Amino acid sequence: MNLKGSVSIVTGSATGTGAACAVQLSRKGARVVVNYTKSEVDAQATAEQCRAAGGEAIVVQADVAVDADCRKLAQAALDKWGRIDSLVNNAGITKFAAHADLEALSAEDFQRIYAVNVIGPYQMIRACTPAMKKQGAGAIVNISSISGVRGIGSSTAYIASKGALNAMTLALARSLAPEIRVNTVCPGLIETRWHLSRFSPEDYAKFKANYEKSVPLAKAASADDVAEVAVWLLEGAAQVTGETVLVDGGLHLGKG
């Protein structure tokens, strides 16, 4: 896909990996819908970075757990630019809970996490598919997690949601072909607010050091590292669909 002049929607793109995806797409000349749920100031700052990088950007508030909001996001792109070429499903939430503590998660916790992490991407794909099919081409990247592959992570509910997202990618890659490609990126530890907001600076430093000792490449990923893979799957992977790309520094390999 030639990204210059293309139109991309990136959910959860006010900060972190989503923001990095939006900016990197803009550097390629894409026109980007920057989405946020609550962080309007951050979203506007990301949109300014997109413009400074050479792209066009609009900011749209939407909660991907709400189908009407997903359709609003898609319509905003169509109203502004008349097309949708790519979608990055980045929006996600979790609740930190020890896996062995079965009382730590309620049914409501599971339902909210699934609503954002699984149903949200499905609704966004549904909202964008008609435009992509009409154009005869489109590409979708779901930002998942190594949690859904290895059964590790912030909580059992989060792990289960990312496993479901990975499986959904396979089903939709098959059913939306040949016009639309659907792939998944599964990061390991990313240096974003996700963990920084959970730990004190000292505890985060220990957490990161322990992680980097456990992965063959000995380094946590940055948001840009993950975004580079997502953008490649949109731009340069014409024969790749239904793939789960692990961006985890080799964590899945172990250290032997």
PEDA-V118300 format. One record per helix or strand of 2 or more residues. SS is the DSSP state (h for helix, s for strand). FROM is the first residue (numbers start at 1). TO is the last residue. If there is no record, write none. Layout:
BEGIN
SS_FROM_TO / SS_FROM_TO
END
This chain:
BEGIN
s_7_10 / h_16_27 / s_31_36 / h_40_52 / s_56_61 / h_67_81 / s_86_89 / h_107_135 / s_138_143 / h_147_150 / h_156_176 / s_180_187 / h_193_196 / h_201_214 / h_223_235 / s_244_247 / h_251_253
END
